[in-house]
């Protein structure tokens, strides 16, 4: 008890750190108009070879034989910059320096200077800076690939691996600043700008909401109701369980859904006398796909939504039908694949076992369930309405989580513990590493490569993203993959006719999530499910998962591709 | 009356071993205790400690159910069995239950041949530890047959 004040302080501190970091980030971003009140202004805009604005370039005005600049500025988010001069010298040159780009010097001629003198403002034509492959490029690329390998081969926990990557990037950059400028990647301040706080707060708030809901017993209750509805027909049962898991994953998250559905599904399977994995593997496959239809259903959708401004409604409208068709195909395949199991069903479940199942499948806290469902519905309404009034999804989620904490008064320490800080830290460190490869130009290089392959063919681009990302997702962790693909998709969306509909972002969402079904190691939900089934003497082997998961991955990826082609008229 | 302790995970592959232990208990007219030990260490290994409490509860429910199924097998074979569900370290749980229930015979199942090499080492060290600590009889059972771990063939 004597530690309680300390715990309260820790919880409050964490919250304040989050708020202050956001404020600091907002305040520390230079304002476009800073220093433009007086004198003469030289303005311009900078773009990279892909047409994306260049941020944080150093621009300075120099006069001959003077080492020190007479004016300095930094390019803003839209690539614009403004140099403020207090007088117009006879000769001026504008120097542009940006790490990972070739330096440029613009000599202003007499006509330019005359115009500046006359109108007080001189607009320089938009400039495209050439990329420069530095030592930093290769180091950042090596760090990123090492990070992916460490996660794929489970040499380090993903959060530790991401922190190692972020630390390596910052260390190399610090050394670069002091000793070898070509090694420089990005500094801490710049790295912070890559952290998407909207994602962090949305994930954190939803974790609190899920932590309240998971203790009510709703997951176990639905599984038991599925068993009752199926009346002992195991093929019907598996279809109902897949549907329930898919919906629960879309509304909450697939990891928690599988964590709570697996034990009771296992009991039902064993009671029926069938291999419980014939119920559980299809459930986990459905959970990975079901989440695609909403903004909050998968971590990759949260990333995509925050990056591309795709809202809850957009995901629902543009993905749901494709997801339902993919789930239907998955159901058909599962029924065929496990056909021998369905014939095995024993005569019936004994009274004792039925009572135990009923006991385990009961609602444990009806009051908490009612209140949390009310709040959850309001959060969903907040997502839908928020889009129309430009309120990001993190806001209704935070408000909803807070209302739940006040209304239900759960132990705040338990709720803070229920927030998966390892995942949040993973996201933050990952954003920094992805920012590093973006900064040095690796992402631009990949984008250009894909662009050359697909040309202006939108259908081909959708195919490449859905199938390519899906295939990669079977072996590469889908969150870092999606995070690094976002700027690539942004470039392709801007360069391919018809892609401004954001169809390629939906392709990324489908590919990243469906690919997780290929191998047992393809997703967190798969691994946690395997962990639970092993506890009941029914371990999921790599081969057993592969036999069902891999065909289903490609069936669903192909359906996803066809759906997007139809939905966005890309045929 | 002798007391037999048999830890089980309760999966379908353990049914033949459960039947053999039930038959043994019936033959010896012994009290039979089924033990299930759940462990959420896999969650810690995956880095998901935030869900530990809720998963522990679920696994405990699952353990009760799996042992209820084992008891039904015993009843069908005309014998009665008791159950114990524990959480945490398997070895620690076994030691505790042996002491608490004055167990005379500890029966442990050996899994299939594909994982026999590593499991044999674990089983041998477990058997040695149990015998030294409690001086009780330890039997190994595989696919429904008693085996000598030193001569598995």
Contacts between the chains, C-beta under 8 A, distances in Angstrom:
chain1	res1	chain2	res2	distance
A	157	B	47	4.9
A	158	B	47	7.3
A	159	B	47	6.4
A	207	B	50	7.6
A	211	B	50	7.6
A	214	B	51	7.7
A	214	B	54	5.5
A	215	B	54	6.2
A	220	B	58	7.8
A	255	B	48	7.7
A	256	B	51	7.1
A	259	B	51	5.7
A	259	B	54	7.5
A	259	B	55	6.0
A	259	B	58	7.7
A	260	B	54	7.2
A	260	B	58	6.5
A	263	B	58	4.3
A	263	B	59	6.4
A	263	B	61	6.6
A	263	B	62	4.2
A	264	B	58	7.7
A	264	B	61	7.9
A	264	B	62	7.8
A	266	B	62	6.4
A	267	B	61	8.0
A	267	B	62	6.1
A	267	B	65	4.5
A	267	B	66	7.6
A	270	B	10	7.3
A	270	B	11	7.7
A	270	B	12	7.1
A	270	B	65	7.8
A	270	B	66	7.2
A	270	B	69	6.3
A	271	B	65	7.9
A	271	B	69	7.2
A	275	B	12	6.6
A	350	B	72	6.0
A	352	B	68	6.1
A	352	B	72	6.7
A	353	B	65	7.2
A	353	B	68	6.2
A	353	B	69	6.6
A	353	B	72	7.0
A	356	B	64	6.8
A	356	B	65	5.2
A	356	B	68	5.5
A	357	B	65	7.3
A	360	B	61	4.7
A	360	B	62	8.0
A	360	B	65	6.7
A	414	B	53	7.8
A	417	B	50	6.1
A	418	B	50	5.2
A	418	B	51	7.7
A	419	B	50	6.6
A	420	B	48	6.6
A	420	B	50	4.5
A	420	B	51	8.0
A	421	B	50	7.7
A	422	B	47	5.0
A	422	B	48	7.6
A	422	B	49	7.7
A	524	B	46	7.3
A	524	B	48	7.8
A	527	B	46	5.8
A	528	B	42	7.8
A	528	B	43	7.1
A	528	B	46	6.3
A	528	B	48	6.8
A	531	B	42	3.5
A	531	B	43	6.7
A	531	B	45	8.0
A	531	B	46	6.8
A	532	B	42	7.9
A	532	B	55	7.5
A	532	B	58	7.9
A	532	B	59	7.3
A	532	B	62	8.0
A	534	B	42	7.1
A	535	B	9	7.0
A	535	B	38	5.7
A	535	B	39	7.1
A	535	B	42	7.6
A	535	B	59	5.8
A	535	B	62	7.3
A	536	B	9	5.9
A	536	B	10	5.7
A	536	B	11	5.7
A	536	B	62	6.0
A	536	B	66	6.1
A	537	B	8	7.3
A	537	B	9	3.0
A	537	B	10	5.6
A	537	B	11	2.5
A	537	B	12	7.6
A	537	B	13	6.2
A	537	B	14	5.3
A	537	B	66	7.9
A	538	B	11	4.4
A	538	B	12	7.0
